[in-house]
Amino acid sequence: MSITLDYIPFKCSARDGLMIAGRKYGWENNDPNPVICLSGIKRNSNDFHDLALYLSSKKGGSRRIVAIDYRGRGQSEYDSNWQNYTLTIEAEDTIDVITSLGLGAVNIIGSSRGGLIAMMLASIRPGILKSVILNDIGPVIDATGLVRIWRTYESRSLPTNFKEAAELRERLGKPTSPALSKSDWEKEAHRLYKFENGKLVLQFDKKLLTSLRSINLDERLPDMWPEFAALTKTPVMAIRAENTDILSEETFDAMKMLHPKMTVAIAKGQTHAPILSVDGLEKTVSGFLQNQL
């Protein structure tokens, strides 16, 4: 029996030959400036599935959507050298995907690390950007959130099935993300894990944890204010999670000062990084994108 997907999977080669995978939604639509979805550091294209289905529908604006798996995540090839898991190389991979698909200027939705990549693209290839949506990320990252992310994946044993995984995610996340339903937690489990050789495993290269360990939290983390400043001539919407531990109010306010035309939104009842198909956020995203036509 054949399985009909509601997206088109694709693969293309990065400039170093490593295979990058992703998903295309609404490719039959007449959209001159598609939307590129970039996920968090250990996340993958499945994070945007519900949002992509909405945005590619007539109700959501009939957009063309591309969701990318970074190297070492999702269906993309794992890199033998963990030191290649960097913003610079992932930005280059994003450019390679855009070029491979024959696209011109694009709209980018960047969640967490994806937003950092969008800022980097503004610095090195500003002409590629039609607009940018930064999902709970700014030029300064709160170290408290980084520690939490590292500990979440570093010290916990893996669940044995998706039901257990969903219950674990809900137990850990419900206090700071009350807006998420039981169905949302079940979807989260499927975004994070997959079955491999009869057991549940995370959908990213474990060597990414080595990359996180290399960050010295005893020193001030480098900021990306110059890269964010490169976005001041680009339409930007910044979404901040109500209970975030990554994007401080101080940084958010400074972003609004530097980019006074920036559209802002709050993801109520969520923590980092907000799911953009919850509580009407998909309509907020769609409305911003419609204004860029």
C-alpha positions, 0 to 999 in steps of 0.5 A: 500500500502506498503512502501519500505525503502532504509534502514533497521530500527533497535532498540536495548537496551542500558545497562540501558534498554532504546531503541536506534533506527537507520538505516542500509544501504547496509547491503547486502554488504561485508564490514568487517568494517562498518561505524557508523554515529553519528550526532550533539547534537539535530540531528538524523540519517536522517542527513546521509541519502544521504551520506549513500545511496552514500557510500553503493552504488557501486560508493561509495565503497559498504560500510555497514552503521549504522546511530544512533539516540541518546537517546532522538532524532529521533526514539529512546526512550526519557530519563526520566532523562535529566541528562543522555543526556551526552557524556559518556552515549551516547558513552556507547550507541554507544558501545551497538549498535555496540555490538548488531549488532555483529560488530568488529572494525568500521569506525566512521563519527562524526558530531559535538557532534558525533565527541566528542563521537568518541574522547571519544571512542578513550580514553575508547575503542580504539580497536573499531576504524578502522578510524574516520572522524571528521566533523567540531569538535575538542577538543576545542569548540568555545562558540560563536557557542554554544550560536548560537545553543542554541538561534536557538532552544530556542527562535523561534516559530515552523513553521506550515508546511515543506514549512515554515520550509524550508524557515525559515532554508534557511533565517537563514542559507543562508548567511553562507551556500551559497553552499546549494541549495533550495532542501538542505534546504527542506531536512534540514526541514525534518531532523529537524521536524516531524508531531505529533498530527497534528503539526510540532515538533522538532525531539528531547526531549525538555529536551535537552535544559535543558542540554544546559542551564546547561553550564556555558559560563562565565567559560572556557569550558572544552577541550578534548585534552587528548581524541583527543590525543588518536586518534593519532594512528588512521587514522583521517580525519578532515573536517572544514566548511569554515564559522564555528563558532564551530571549530576555525582555531587555534584549527584546526591548533593545531590538525594538529600539534598533529596528523601530519598524519591527512587528512584535508578537507574544506567544502566550502560555509558551516557553522557548521555542514557541510552536507557531501553530498553537493559539492562533499564531499561524494567523499572525505569521500568515498576516505578516507574510501577506503584508510582504507581497 
